């Protein structure tokens, strides 16, 4: 059920991130234990100033618990549910935010959470109809190859970057291929020259 931020200010636009994140972690533990009620909807609060600056509308971010487990079981990129602990914080304070190359009106968030060296990304469909309201609906969570992420940067899909953390992320990627190293350098140059939108602007 959607929670009115006026009645639950801790999940409003000025959310106390620790509270919302702790609630998610507690509910995730229940899902792992098999005690989460059927039909549960995870609440991530309204977008942070960073996400708003990247173009996400000021609507609640939600994800069905059933969708999370479905994504964890996908054969092409399986993961364990415990690996997405702190997902709320990871989304609200992202490494970067991209426009989706395949879904108009969607965003893809690169998080600091990782699985076997690959960072988790979160695909969000904005302005998703849910009864009489609209939400930012999380439609996918999965670990993504670094080369694909660099491809998004070179394709001019970047809307926000935590430049310090992204440079650190890029420095951890390794390859013996000359072509890939050239891609690293090109991506680093784009990040260096990238200008973030003003938060709240």
Secondary structure, DSSP 8 states (H G I E B T S, - for coil): ----TTT-GGGSTT--HHHHHHHHHHHHHHHHHT-S-TT-EEEEEE--HHHHHTT--SSEEEEEHHHHHHHHT-TTS---GGGGTTHHHHHHT-SEEEE-SSSTTEEEEEEEEEETTEEEEEEEEEEEEETTEEEEEEEEEEEE-HHHHHHHHHTT-EEEE-HHHHHHHHHT---S-HHHHHHHHHHHHHHHH-----TT-
